[in-house]
Amino acid sequence: MTTMVHETAAGGARRTPSAVRRHELAAFLRSRRERIAPERVGLPRGPRRRTPGLRREEVAQLSAVGVTWYTWLEQARDIHVSVQVLDALARALLLDPTERAHLFQLAGAVDPAPGTDCPALTPALRAVLEQLEPYPACLQNSRYDILAYNRTYGLLLCDLDAVGPEDRNCMVLSYTHEEWRSSIVHLEEVQRLMAARFRAAMAGHLGEPAWKALLARLREQSPEFRAAWERHEVVAHRGKRKEFRNRYVGRLSVDHTDLWLGPETGPRMVTYVPADDVSRERLEKLHTIALERATSPG
């Protein structure tokens, strides 16, 4: 029989999981603060400094939060931490992507800029994306965040470079972005299938804040998603022919293939191969337009 043992406090009382997490967060903040030399963030060291790294008041100043409030964080007080404050602290403490993710996880919060980093996103995979041109291709995680894409994909359904990283999610774009939606020929069918695939995928992530936040956002912003979600349909991923209306080259017919990057249904490379000669010529033209835009000044 397996039992869960919680860490105990100095007085012998058992800590709740939330209390354990608060103490881990406090210790993590202290360790990151103490490793930063004042000079790294433009502060003078001064002759009387005894604290290793930054002082608490300096972190509070750099992240624009109150000194008392930040002190409570390092004391593991039971207070609510907003994602805006966590983002400011991550920047002030010069956290790398892994440390930033750890900070948000300890705080039980959802990173406002999810999916911008992924262990599967290697330089080799970025090179593969480029080599697939003129065919559109992107890398997605299991939550449908678009982690990387080649230049042709960047102009396929909208100008993806103009979309903020926090909104580069195929579910969000398919239900809320007008240009993306208007580029999908069979929009209603695609939306229904995406909602069914999302429900099937979410079964393995029901307790994860990022997934719950995405679901809440879609239900709040899209009546079409709410209607599709209430059908409780589930389908597996499968290749499918798709049709798009591109603003630069016209109608395209492509075959969609998912290339899974591991043994589980996690990160995948999504590719669109032209289904006919006309679509092939138009994708080549779209690639040329994308190259011209990339090299043009301004």
N, C-alpha and C positions, 0 to 999 in steps of 0.2 A: 504494500500500500504506500502510495506517495503522498507526502504532506508538504505544504509550503511553509517554510520557516522565514519569518520576518526578522529583520535586524532589530536589536533591542537598544534602547537609549541607556544613558549612563545610570539612571535610577532603576533599571531592570524592566521597565514597562515596554511592552512590544510596540513598535512603531507600525502605523498603518502604511500601506503601499504609497499613499500620497505623501506621507511624512518622509518616508525613505527617499522618495524622488526629490522632495524639496531640499533635503540635506545634501543629496548628490548634486543638485543644481547649485547650491551655495558653495560647496567645495570646488566645483568646476569653475565658477566665476572667480573665486579667490585665486585659484591656480593660474587662470589665464591673465588676471590682472597683475599678478606678481611677476610674470615672466616678461612684461613689456617695459623696456627702458623708456623713461620720459622723453628722451631725445627722438625716439621713433615716431612719436605723435606730436612733435613740435613743442614740448614743454621743457623748461629749464630744470636741470637736476638740482642745483642749489647745494650749498655746503652742509646743510643740517638735515638732509634727507636720511631717514633711517629705514623707511619701508622699502623692501625689495620691489622693484617695479613701480606701478602706479598706486597712488592713494585712492581710497574710495571716492573722495570728493572730486578727484580728477576724472575718474570714470564717469561719475554723475554729470560732470560738466561736459565731457566729450559727447555723451549720449543724450544730453538735454533732459535729464530726469532729476528729481529731487535727491539730495544726499541722504535724507532720512529714509526715503523709499528704497534707494539702492542698498543702504545698510540693512534694512529689513530683509531684502533678498538674500544677502550674504549671511544673515542670521537664521535663514530657513523659516521665516515667518509665513503664516498661511495667508498670502495675499494673491490677488489676481494679477497676472502679467499679460498685457496686451501684446499682440503680434508686432505692433508698431514699436513698442519699447524693446522687445526682443531683437528686432531688426537693427535698431539703433545700437544696442549693446554689442551685437555681433560685429558691427562696423567699428565701434570704438575699441573693441578688444582684438581687432585684426584677425578674426576667426577665419580659418580656411573652410571650404565647403563641408568637409566631414565634421569639423568642430561645430559649425553652424547648425547642421542637421542634428547633432547631439544636443545642442542647447535647446532647440525647439522641442525635441523629444522629451527631455527632462522636464520642460515647462508644460508638457501636455498640450502644445499648441501646434497649429498648422502654419508652416512657412508660407508667407504671402507670395513668394517667388518659387513655387515648387517645380521639380523636374528639370531645373537648369543644369543639373550635374547628375551624372549617372556613371557608375563604375564600368558599365558596358560600353560607354562612349569613348573609345580609344582613338588615337590618331590614325591607326590602321583602318578603322571603320569609317572615319571621316574621308579618308582617301578612297575607300570603296564607293562611298556615296558620290564623290566627284567623278570617278571612273565610269559610273553607270550613266552619266549624261551622254546623250540628250534625254534619256528616260528619267522621269521624275522618281525620286526616292527620298525617304525620310526614315529616321529612327524614332520609334515611339516606345514608351514604357507601357506596362499593363493598364495604366490609368488613362491612356490616350493622350498624355502630354507629348508634344512634338519636341524631342530633345535636340535634333539636328536634321538638316535637310540640304539637298543640293540646290543649285540655282534654278533648275527647271521647275522643281517642286515649289520653290519659293514664289513662282508666278502662276502656278497652275489654277488655283481656286481664288486667290486674292494676292495682294502684295504682302506676303507673310512677314517680311522685314519690318513693315509698318505696324505690325501687331505686337503688343507688349508681351514679354516672356510669360507673364502670369496668365495670359489669355490664349497662348498657343497650345490649345487642347482641342482635339478633333470633336469631342462632344460639345464643348462650349461653342466652337465655331459653327458646327452644323445646326445648332439650335438658336444661336443669338447673333451671328455675324451676317449681315445682309448680303454682302458681296459673295462670301463663301457659299451661303445658301442658294443664291441665284445661279451659281456655277454648277450646281448638281442638277442633272436633268430629271432624275426620278427622286425628287427630294423626300416625299412622304415615305416611300418604300425604304430609302436609305436611313432616314431617321428612325423608323420603326425597328429595323434590323440592328442599328447601333444601340438603341435602348435595350434590346433583348440581349445583345452581346455584353453590354455593360452590366446588366443584372446578373448574367452568368458569371462574369469575372469578379463581381463584387462579393459573391458568396465566400470567397477566400480572404476578404479584407474588411469584414463587417465592423471590426473594432478599430480600424485605423482612421485617425482624424482626417488625413488628407482625402481619403475616399468619401468620408461622411460630409466633408466640406464641399466637395465637388457635387455630390448628390443634392445637398441643400441648395447650392447655387443654381443648379439646373432646374430644380423644382420651383424655385422662386422666380426665375427669369423667363421660363418658357412654358406656357400652357400646353404646347405641343408635346414637350417632354413629359409633363405630368400625365397627359392622356396616355402616352405610350407606356410610361412606367406602370400605370395602374393595370395594364393588361397582364402583367406578370409573365410575359413571354421570355423564354431563354433560348438562345441558339449558340452554337460553337462558331469559332472563326473558320472561314473557308474562303478560298479564292473566288472571285466573282468578276464578271465583266461590268464595267462602269462607263457611264457617259457623262461628260462634262461640257459646259459651255465656257470657253475661255475668252476673256475680253480682248485678247490680242490676236488669236489665230482661229477662233470659231470652235465648232463642235469637235469633240475628241471621243474616240471609243478605245478603251484600254482594258487590259487584263490585270487585275489586282492580285498580287501574291504577297503573303507574309513569310518572311524568312526568320525563323525563331533563332535567337542567339544563345539559347541554353536549353536544358532538358525540360524546363517548366515554361508555362505560358507567361513569360515576363517580357523583357525588352525584345523588340523585333524590328527588322528592317522591312518597311513597306515599299513595294516597287509597283510601278505602273508601266506595262509594256504595251506599245500600240497594237491594236487588234486588226488594223488594216493599213494599206499603203498611204491613204489620205491622212490618217492620224499620225503615221510615222513622219510624213513630211511636215505636218503642222507642229509636232513636238520638236523637230529639228529647228523650225523657225522660231518657236518659243524659246528654245535654248539660246539661239543667236540673240534674241531680244534681251534675254537675261544677262548674257555676257556684255552686251553693249551698255546696259544699265550699270553693271558692276564696274565697268572701266571708265564711264563718263564722269567728268569732274562735277563735284557738288552732289 
